[in-house]
Amino acid sequence: MKVIAMYLPQFHQVKENDEWWGEGFTEWTAVRNAHKYYKEHKQPRVPLNENYYNLLDKRTMEWQSSLMKKYEIDGLCMYHYWFKEGRQILERPAENLLHWTDIDIPFCFCWANETWARSWSNIQNKNTWADTYEKQHNGDGILLDQKYGREKQWKQHFEYLLPFFQDDRYIKIDGKPLFLIYKTSDIFCLAEMIDYWEKLAYLYGLPGIYFVGSGSDLSENAGIKAVLHYQPATSRDNIPKSWNYTKSGVNILEYDDVWNSILTEKIKKNIFLEGVVGYDDTPRRGERGCVIEHATPEKFTYYLTELLAKSASYGTEIVFINAWNEWGEGMYLEPDEEYGDSYLRAISIAKNNYKYRIAKYKNMQNMDKREAVEVVNAESKKEAKDTHYLHLLDKWMLLRENGFSIAEWIKNQGWKKIAVYGYGILGRHLCNELYSAGIVIEYIIDQLGDQMHTDYKVYLPSDIIPDTEIIIVSATYDYGKIYNNMSKKGNFKIVSLEAILYEN
């Protein structure tokens, strides 16, 4: 399986952005100026070591190449912008790479064929790049107009692309250069243009072009070889609207819901699947933005492994990832200050483990949608839960190795009357540590109740709970639900074991 990441060339200064959004504007401008819209909002995002790079610096692309090799990323799909009469923007990173033949970055293009327009204009199917920097309200709102022309313009576009197609690093399928088109449905002359490009390709010694359409229907688009299910857009359309919610006006989706939609969607052959690292476009869109909450490297590792397996079960050998460096939309594999290289490490882990999951997805091809959803939901919840507790236990052990004691921390708080919610692995370790330190545990609360073998008094969550000073919840994965239930049963303090560990 090959993994190709989408790549944004917006990290360098161009005169158009200076004119439209202010002197020196790049993607980093929005990233640096991002702010929280609600308490848990993870903004601003900061690159590891504050590496606000410039894509025109050769050392930047050399660094990106080294990361790709280290973490087994097979290529980058660079966004390509070509407007009316051959007008371009953000083309220099790709052109530099073409000339820097010593940098080994396999690459292909995705033609982002949208009109660029100001956010206030009424133009349809537009790309409004920087809503939060909108100031000027003049003219018709068009910044760069997307028009396709006829043979003369098609030939000009093809001849620009030809040196890239002929480069040994350009990604090919059956010898054909891989070329994605973001919105095939917007191109009224698509079939004619593709047919013309194919003839030019043969003329220049290529066996054709492997056209992939985002959101296309193969039966309607002659010449399109495959379809890319672009994410998270496809999943956002498939997830019930009732599952969305808002925080301070920002639209929120759950990471698990998005990925479960990806993994349970019924597909056909000649479909390229795409995974999503995360999503938060508030740096660009402001309070009109959307955030996919609760993404973690651990979840991404699990879901990417499943995605590779699903793709392989259909005989497809390429999976796309959104994205390598969409910092302004919260979609990036590149290292940041919070997680370091953890999302990058997920790639090699997934590639080494997906084969064991292929059989499951072959079986799911014969299931209806409801059955497939049940399988994926059950497995993803168990995996997420197990991973959560594994990392919490690891955090606990690291703290102990550095001299931290939960028992001493509790004594310092002055608490005398203690109860513990959950008598699983973490709960048993917690009780043992407190008991060894001479702290009396008044009782345990656990859903297994009297089925458990312990000397402690045990209550079910549905029982009347005796008074105590504090209940420490070791079943941290479900802390929110537990807190809501227990807070109705008395005036005791309720604290998550996770909060104790991460506050120290």
PENORJO-V204573 format. One record per pair of residues at least 24 apart in sequence whose C-alpha atoms are under 10 Angstrom apart, sorted by the first residue. I is the first residue (numbers start at 1). J is the second residue. Records with the same first field share a line. If there is no record, write none. Layout:
I->J  J
This chain:
1->74  308  309  311  312  315  316  317  318  319  351  352  354  355
2->72  73  74  75  308  316  317  318  319  320  351
3->72  73  74  75  76  274  275  308  317  318  319  320  321  347  348  351
4->68  72  73  74  75  76  77  106  107  108  171  274  318  319  320  321  322  323  324
5->68  73  74  75  76  77  78  107  274  275  276  319  320  321  322  323  324  325  332  333
6->75  76  77  78  79  107  108  109  110  274  320  321  322  323  324  325  326  331  332
7->75  76  77  78  79  80  107  108  109  110  321  322  323  324  325  326  332
8->55  76  77  78  79  80  90  93  323  324  325  326  327
9->54  55  56  78  79  80  81  89  90  91  92  93  94  325  326
10->54  55  79  89  90  91  92  93  325  326
11->52  53  54  55  56  90  93  325  326  327
12->53  54  55  56  57  90  92  93
13->54  55  56  90
14->89  90  92
15->89
16->89  90  143  144
17->89  129  130
20->118  130  133  134  135  136  143
21->129  130  131  132  133  134  135  136
22->133  134  135
25->130  133
26->54  130  328
27->52  129  130  283  284  325  326  327  328  329
28->52  53  54  283  327  328
29->133  283  284  328
30->130  132  133  281  282  283  284  285  286  327  328  329
31->281  282  283  284  326  327  328  329  330
32->283  327  328
33->132  283  284
34->132  281  282  283  284  286  328
35->282  283  286
36->248  282  283  286  287
37->247  248  249  250  282  286  287
38->247  248  249  250
39->247  248
40->247  293  294
41->247  280  291  293
42->280  291  293  294  330  338
43->280  282  283  330
44->282  283  328  330
45->283  327  328  330  336  337  338
46->327  335  336  337  338
47->327  332  334  335  336  337  338  339  340
48->334  335  336  337  338  339  340  341
49->335  336  337  340
50->335  336  337
51->335  336  337
54->93
55->92  93  94  96
56->92  93  94  96  97
57->93  96
58->93  96  97  100  103
59->103
61->93  96  97  100  103  104  105
62->97  100  102  103  104  105
63->103
64->103  104  105  324  334
65->103  104  105  106
66->103  104  105
67->333  334  335  341  344
68->104  105  106  324  334  344  347
69->104  105
70->344  345  348
71->341  343  344  345  346  347  348  349
72->344  345  346  347  348  349  351
73->105  106  321  324  344  347  348  351
74->105  106  107  171  318  319
75->104  105  106  107  108  169  170  171  320
76->105  106  107  108  109  110  170  171  320  321  323  324
77->106  107  108  109  110  111  170  171  178  179  180  320  321  322  323  324
78->107  108  109  110  111  112  180  324
79->108  109  110  111  112  113  180  181  182
80->108  109  110  111  112  113  161  180  181  182
81->109  110  111  112  113  114  115  144  146
82->111  112  113  114  115  144  145  146  147  148  157
83->112  113  114  115  116  144  145  146  147  148  149  157
84->115  144  145  146  147  148  149  153
85->145  146  147  148  149  152  153  154  156  157
86->146  147  148  149  153  154  156  157  160
87->144  145  146  157
88->144
89->144
94->164
95->163  164
97->164  169
98->163  164  167  169  170
101->167  168  169
103->169
104->168  169
105->169  170  171
106->167  168  169  170  171  172
107->164  165  167  168  169  170  171  172  177  178
108->164  165  169  170  171  172  177  178  179  180
109->161  164  165  170  171  177  178  179  180  181
110->178  179  180  181  182  211  212  213  214
111->179  180  181  182  183  184  213
112->146  180  181  182  183  184
113->145  146  147  148  181  182  183  184  186  187
114->144  145  146  147  182  183  186
115->142  143  144  145  146  147
116->141  142  143  144  145  146
117->141  142  143  144  145
118->142  143  144
119->285
125->183  186
128->284  285
129->284  285  328
130->283  284  285  286  328
131->282  283  284  285  286  288  289
132->282  283  284  285  286  287  288
133->283  284  285  286
146->186  187
147->186  187
148->186  187  188  189  190  193
149->189  193
150->189  192  193  196
151->192  193  196  197
153->193
154->192  193  194  196  197
155->193  196  197  200
157->197
158->196  197  198  200  201
159->197  200  201  204
162->200  201  204  206
165->201  206  209
166->204  205  206
172->209  210
173->208  209  210
174->207  208  209  210
175->206  207  208  209  210
176->201  206  207  208  209  210  211
177->201  206  207  208  209  210  211
178->208  209  210  211  212  225
179->209  210  211  212  213  224
180->210  211  212  213  214  224  226  227  228
181->211  212  213  214  215  216  224  227  228
182->212  213  214  215  216  228  230
183->213  214  215  216
184->212  213  214  215  216  217  221  224
185->213  214  215  216  217  220  221
190->221  222  223  224
191->220  221  222  223  224
192->222  223
193->223
194->221  222  223  224
195->222  223
198->223
212->270  271  272
213->271  272
214->271  272
215->271
216->271
218->270  271
224->270
225->270  271
226->269  270  271  272
227->268  269  270  271  272  273
228->270  271  272  273  274  319  320
229->262  267  271  272  273  274  275  320
230->272  273  274  275  276  320  321  322
231->258  259  262  273  274  275  276  277  279  320  321  322  323
232->258  259  261  262  274  275  276  277  278  279  292  322
233->258
234->258  261  262  265  274
235->259  260  261  262  263  265
236->261  262
237->261
238->262  265
244->292
246->290  291
247->287  291
248->287
249->286  287  288  289  290
250->280  282  285  286  287  288  289  290  291
251->280  282  287  288  289  290  291  292
252->279  280  289  290  291  292  293
253->279  290  291  292  293  294
254->291  292  293  294  295
255->279  291  292  293  294  295  296  299  300
256->292  293  294  295  299  300  303  377  380  381  384
257->292  377
258->292
259->299  300  303  304  306  307  376  377  380
260->303  372  373  374  376  377  380
261->373  376  377
262->303  307  310
263->303  304  306  307  309  310  311  361  372  373  376  377
264->310  361  364  365  367  368  369  370  371  372  373  374  375  376  377
265->365  369  372  373
266->364  365  366  367  368  369  372
267->310  311  314  365
268->314  365
269->311  313  314  315  316
270->314  315  316
271->311  314  315  316  318  319
272->311  314  316  317  318  319  320
273->307  308  310  311  316  318  319  320  321
274->304  307  308  311  318  319  320  321  322  323
275->300  303  304  307  308  319  320  321  322  323
276->300  303  304  320  321  322  323  330  331  332  333
277->301  303  304  321  322  323  324  326  330  331  332  333  343  344
278->322  323  326  329  330  331  332  333
279->322  323  326  327  328  329  330  331  332
280->326  327  328  329  330  331
281->326  327  328  329  330  331
282->328  329  330
283->327  328  329  330
284->327  328  329
285->328  329
289->329
290->329
291->329  330
292->330
296->339  342  343  384
297->333  339  341  342  343  344  345  346
298->342  343  346  383  384  387  388  391
299->343  346  380  383  384  387  388
300->342  343  344  346  347  350
301->342  343  344  345  346  347  348  349  350  351
302->346  349  350  353  354  380  383  384  387
303->346  350  380  383  384
304->346  347  349  350  351  354
305->346  347  348  349  350  351  352  353  354  355  356  357  358
306->350  353  354  355  356  357  358  360  361  376  380
307->350  354  357  358  361
308->350  351  353  354  355  357  358
309->350  351  353  354  355  356  357  358  359  360  361  362
310->354  355  357  358  359  360  361  362  364  365
311->354  358  361  362
312->354  355  357  358  359  361  362
313->355  357  358  359  360  361  362  363  364  365
314->358  361  362  365
321->347
384->477
385->476  477  478
386->477
388->476  477
389->425  426  474  475  476  477  498
390->426
392->426  476  497  498  501  502
393->425  426  429  498  501
395->498  501  502
396->426  497  498  500  501  502  504
397->501
399->501  502  504
404->501  504
405->433  434  437  501  504
406->430  433  434  437  497  500  501  504
407->431  433  434  435  436  437  438  439
408->434  437  439
409->500  504
410->434  439  500
411->437  439
415->439  468  469  470
416->440  441  442  468  469  470
417->441  442  443  467  468  469  470  471  492
418->442  443  444  467  468  469  470  471  472  492  493
419->443  444  445  457  458  466  467  468  469  470  471  472  473  492  494
420->444  445  446  458  470  471  472  473  474  475  494  495  496  497
421->445  446  447  458  459  460  461  471  472  473  474  475  476  479  482  486  494  495  496  497
422->446  447  448  458  461  472  473  474  475  476
423->447  448  449  452  454  458  473  474  475
424->474  475
425->474  475
426->473  474  475  476  497
427->472  473  474  475  497
428->454  474
429->474
430->472  474  497
431->456  474
441->471
442->466  467  468  471
443->468  471
444->471  472
445->471  473
446->475
461->485  486  489
462->486  489
463->489
464->489  490
465->489  490
466->490  492
467->491  492
468->492  493
469->493  494
470->494  495
471->495  496  497
472->496  497  498  499  500
473->497  498  499
474->498
